[in-house]
Amino acid sequence: MACVIAVVFTAPAAIENGLRQIIATVRKPLLLLHRYARVSSPLLALAGIALLWRSSGLLWEARLYTPLITTALLLLAAGLGAVALAAVLAPERPGLPQVTQAAPARSRMNLYFALPGALLLLFVAEVNGNWLRSAWLNDVTTHVQFILLVLGALLLALGLGGYWTGGRIPALKPHPFMTNPLARRWHLLALLLIVALAFALRLYELDTRIRFLIDEDAYITANFQIRSHNNLELLSPFSSVAAFPYMMPYFQSLTIGVFGRDLEGIRAASAIFGALGVLALYFLTRRLFDVPTALLAALLLATFPPHLQFSRISINEICGPLAATAGFAFLARGLVQNRRLDYAAAGVLMGFTHYFHEGSRLLYSPLLLMWLVGALFLSPVRQHLPSVLTNMRIFIKRWWKRVLLVGVGLLLIAAPVYYTLLGIERPFFARMVDNRSGLPGEYWQNVILTNSWNEHFYAHILPAFAVYFNRTDATLFYGGDTAMLLLGVLPFFFLGIGYSLGRWRSPGPLLLLLWIFCVSMGNSLLVNSFSYPRFVIVFPALMLALAVGLRYGLTLFIRRKNLALLLAAGLGLFIAAYQTHFYFNEHLPLFVRGFREHDMAPDGYDAAWRSLDFPPQTQIHMISDPAFNRIEANGLLTAYRIDLSVETRSPKQMNELYFIRMTCDADHAFFIHPGDKRTLQRIRQYFTVIGPFDSPYADVPLREQLWLYYAPLKANMRSPFGQSCGLAPD
């Protein structure tokens, strides 16, 4: 124990001495560069951007595990280092908001708000977890659960934030950029146009551009359950595969009421969450950087192809980033203004990230606390090397209550989810336990025993970082043949990273670097470390880095601020148009084609779409080899109509018993392969059919189509099928 105590107290001093020795070694060259900073900074920046531009091309073209990738990574490291040093030496830099050194406002927790809020959350948790086995709680409707959950969270935020006890809701202080009335009007107009663009791009042809389900059938089924049972437990998992609560399906049930019962209505929830995420990123960036950077970041995220993709399909990956970005925004305002209510709101909003995808649960809460502690700890830092012990004392004396406040708010909001999972005896992270998505203990044991860390780096860590510039999606959620970031934006993205490395002690760059690094390192712990759905949580940070590169990186070698700002705005508009064109005109057609080619069976989704106008209770039969996925076919039909059902079979399964068991009082529709004459002959032995009818959709290749043969009930009264059913008239 004594040894441990000695290490704890001596480690900071040792670190400080080591840093001082390193600084003494590089002091003279740095002083020389600093003396001629007006010349050295732009030259370093130009050299850095040249290296970044070259490395971007090589990274885009190179394959992993080749000598070319090594050269590209070395050029990238050199470029980032040059830009970072240029940012440190820049004599004129746009100011970045810093952590306030003002004393905290006197305020205390308001128990009249906090206690009822906590009790409401506990009540909702008990309704779902049912630890007390109270039968009367089963009658609490899903709508009431949601209202009580939101009300409890609001009261908790106000209570912890000290509302009416000296911690009133702080007014938004205008940014210096907003003091000019003309600039303010143009800024508001630009923001409205960006938000409108975000909604328009996500709602445009939402149900027709992608006419198949991308792991959406579970959400469609969950929506049907919500509509069928008004007292469904809101926080219980709706899937046996993952521990996702019914929160996202509940929102989808609301959008269905507005947009209609179809794919557009179901997917509209994702579109709204995605568009609101653009607005949240604006507010976050405005607090951490400035208004021009905020507009650039919002515009770039609004048109970012992967973000568009996941905002246009009905899965819950897009929800967590909205809550997290909003939480970061409140915390950023708290760091600058030191208002208790901002810290409380940040913790509460971050708690809601636990109501959606497991990636949000695992990342955002530790990231929030890591950033908060790092920003507060580094706040006394100036240009000289500080005393680590002094910084530690300042942090503990001044800020520990704020860290505790955020942690308590986060914990109380997240607790109902885990209370429910414990009550129903479900794992917290089902994908990690049941699906073995994470690297198992045997793997790590083997790495340690064989000392194969180099193999682990190339197999998991490098792909988790290369996904931004080199690796295509390992799943069918995004697909395509390009990396996450397009080639044209890579140099500016790396420019933003390099600039942030040079200004890492400021809260904005610190969050940006931690966000990207933690996501990549976290995904490197998974079996598949370059699956795009697991990187949705980092999309806002990627576009923030790109915006920082355009706004701040260009100022390193363009001295005229107005010219640099104008160039950044022009490049931002060009990139936005480039990304939008790429997604709708290049990526989507390739994505649709790749999705169809991956499924060995013909396009059953096309057949399901063609069945939507059938008479009520029509029985649909899809016959192909291999047979189409029945669950997915029924899932698509359920999104529109519940009276239609599909049976999928291979031609070998079309035996006499199958025909005998067919429903007698309904029309029958047969979708078969154009060349399957044997199945067609068997059908005509029982039915009088009309057809064939091919697909009306021009984008469905003939080889992927199933031809329709329709058997109306009235036309089959005297057919062998009608006679077996006793339908023939007397």
Buried (B, 14 or more C-beta within 10 A) or exposed (E): EEEEEEEEEEEBEEEBEEEEEEEEEEEEEBEEBEEEBEEBBBBBBBBBBBBBBBBBBBBBEBEBEEEBBEBBBEBBEBBBBBBBBBBBBBEEBBEBBBBBEEEBBEBEBBEBBBBBBBBBBBBBBBBBBBEEEEEEBEEBBBBBBBEBBEBBBBBBBBBBBBBEBEBBEBEEEEBEBBEEEEBBEEBEEBBEEBBEBBBEBBBEEBBEBBBBBBBBBBBBBBBBBBBEEEBBBBBBBBBEEBBBBBBBBBBBBBBBEEBBBBBBBBBBBBBBBBBBBBBBBBBBBBBBBBBBBBBBBBBBBBBBBBBBBBBBBBBBBBBBBBBBBBBBBBBBBBBBBBBBBBBBBBBBBBBBBBBBBBBBBBBBBEBBBBBBBBBBBBBBBEEEEBEBEEBEEBBEEBBEEBBEBBBBBBBBBBBBBBBBBBBBEBBBBBBBEBEEBBBEEEBEEEBEEEEEEEEBEEBBBBBBBBBBBBBBBBBBBBBBEBBBBBBBBBBBBBBBBBBBBBBBBBBBBBBBBBBBBBBBBBBBBBEEBBBBBBBBBBBBBBBBBBBBBBBBBBBBBBBEEEEBBEBBBEBBEEBBEBBBEBBBEBBBEEBBBBBBEEBEBBBBBBBBBBBEEBEEEBBBBBBBBEBBBBEBBBBBBBBBBEEBBBBBBBBEEBEEEBBEEBEEEBBBBBBBBBEBEEBBEBBBEBBBBEBBEBBEEEEBEEEBBBBBBBBBBEBBBEBBBBEBBEBEEE
